[in-house]
Amino acid sequence: MPRIKNSPPSLVADWDTLHRVFIRPEDENSRKTLVKYMEQILFGLHDFLNRHVGVTEEISLIKLAEEYTDTRINKNPQKKLADVIKDIIDEIAPRAVNITSPYFIGHMTSAIPFFMVHLKAITAALNQNVIKLETSKVLSILEKQILAKIHRLIFNFDDHFYLKHVQNTETSLGVFTTGGTTANLTALWVARNKSFSPKENFESIEKNGFFEAMKAHDLERAVVLVSKRGHFSLKKAGGILGLGNQNIIPIDIDSNRSIDLVKLEKKIKELQADKKTKIVAIIGIAGATETGIIDPLPKLADICKTRGIHFHVDAAWGGPVLLSEKYRHLLKGIEKADSVTIDCHKQFYMPMSSGMVYFKDPKALDQIVYHARYVNRPGSVDLGIKTLEGSREANSLILDSALKIMGSKGYALMIEHGIEIAGQFAKMIEQRPLFQLVTKPQLNILTYRIVPVDMQKKLETADKKERQRLNAFLDDINIKIQRIQREAGFSFVSRTRLKTSLDNHYNTVVLRSVIMNPMTNVDILNEILDEQESIFHNL
């Protein structure tokens, strides 16, 4: 059991101490320590992280947890600022995960440009709350401007449209959210409400509730259709919105691993034949979480338009590809969506956490308007009237500033690097006999697994039962290799489960790589594969 540390006699919580702590460091020593480390972070972020963190310290989570079981809050201060900062650098940082490392290629969280820390610090210092104009003023106005810029990137309407809506207090082109989950939830919230129009004594689902909505429209079920590769936040939305997560219906994928349009059409006909069922929305994916695959957005848009169904595109990952003149064609059809999700803390390279959701119709967000007497009063122009979140920091300032610093071309260079290096990585994997490429990268995500040559031959001729046995054995190998590599702390890839082929009914363990750090190159990727081969040969 950890020892509970009592505060030194010199540290006492009184008004004099509180006043000093609130407005400045306690003493010159605290100031020097703060300046020492903050200077390194502000002007040498990546070197600082590589020096103090590496990828992560080789220590088990069980041992870590045993060191963090003290549940008492000390009555008086325990440490001065200088000591707290030193503890963070010496004890916390080495046990965190250095996502800045170019060897960290396992998740959709990566290095951020060093200036993001400056922008985040300024945003925190200003502490503007964009729920309301009275707590944000110009930041709310700036937010509407940056929303219009990204809306234009997606939907590309004419100048007249954006001049009309950029600062229009009665319309909204989109909203910032805390992330992709709340962005998707907001999109489906709007789609759900739009699906249940006023009727006789029924005013709205928001006012009368889901039960009354279903009764008024003589329905028993409301569903959303999406590829099996859809993000799990969509199921969360189904649960929260009362649809039921089982009614977020997964559609199988085709040979390209995108949504199977034939099976989608079949499911739509089946559902629409049942007059008691309503299709609330169809979702297209622009950068699937596990594979990076993009659905056929133009065809999905046409299907939705023909049938009058809300078309949402989850572009949390792939949305910023629109900044690349070279690869924006991959997202063709996104401009036909009714709503679009994009994450800022993914390929806009912003700090955690920030997402956005956009709507083609500037009046769409009227479906979810809320007021209160003390804030967001009727007739006000507060941004919080049309957002799921209440209090919210001014992330728009960070994105606006980053776009000014980087320009669309700067972002495009990073995005293009990721796509092209991922393509080279796929070729490297295919050239190594020990590895099997499972999903080729369409953007900058790919999956593969370790399959010894003798087992590759056995899989080719094995029957269903034998194939399942061999795959289970391979699963164990790939799990061990991924865990050993992760715990060694030099490099990192993640893992998931996928079918290695469409005729295979077994979801096998695969290694997953996300190439988004501009410092990651082919030499580093070769080292990562070498390490995996070495681990395999030492199992």
Summary of the structure (lengths in Angstrom):
residues: 539
radius of gyration: 25.8
end to end distance: 35.0
largest distance: 79.0
contacts: 1732
relative contact order: 0.12
helix: 49%
strand: 13%
